[in-house]
Amino acid sequence: MLVHLSLRSAHELQLSVRLILTLINCILQKIIALQVLLISSLWILLFTLGIVVSV
């Protein structure tokens, strides 16, 4: 009985940890996507300003 409860608790803990890691992974992916978007926007802005200044 005790072994069954500890296995169940370990399984629930594993599921909780997996959920937390999945959420962290999702948040990190969103942050990386936002960084890529910001860097791309910055390069487009700098490129546009370079064309305007050179004309």
GUTORVO-102001 format. One record per residue (C-alpha): residue in three letters; x, y, z. Coordinates in steps of 0.5 Angstrom, whole numbers, plus 2048, in hexadecimal, padded with zeros to 3 digits. Layout:
! GUTORVO-102001
ALAXYZ/...
! end
This chain:
! GUTORVO-102001
MET800800800/LEU805805802/VAL8098037FC/HIS8038047F7/LEU80280B7FA/SER80A80D7FA/LEU80980B7F2/ARG80380F7F1/SER8068157F5/ALA80C8147F0/HIS8088147EA/GLU80481A7EC/LEU80B81E7EE/GLN80D81C7E7/LEU80781E7E3/SER8088257E7/VAL80F8267E5/ARG80E8247DE/LEU8088297DE/ILE80C82F7E1/LEU81282D7DC/THR80D82D7D6/LEU80B8347D9/ILE8128377DA/ASN8148347D3/CYS80E8387D0/ILE80F83E7D3/LEU81783E7D1/GLN81483C7CA/LYS8108427CA/ILE8168477CC/ILE81A8447C7/ALA8158467C2/LEU81484D7C4/GLN81C84E7C4/VAL81C84C7BD/LEU8168507BB/LEU8198567BF/ILE8208557BC/SER81D8547B5/SER81985B7B6/LEU81F85E7B8/TRP82385C7B2/ILE81D85E7AD/LEU81D8657B1/LEU8258667B0/PHE8258647A9/THR81F8697A7/LEU82386E7AB/GLY82986D7A7/ILE82586D7A0/VAL8228747A3/VAL8288777A5/SER82C87579F/VAL82787879A/
! end
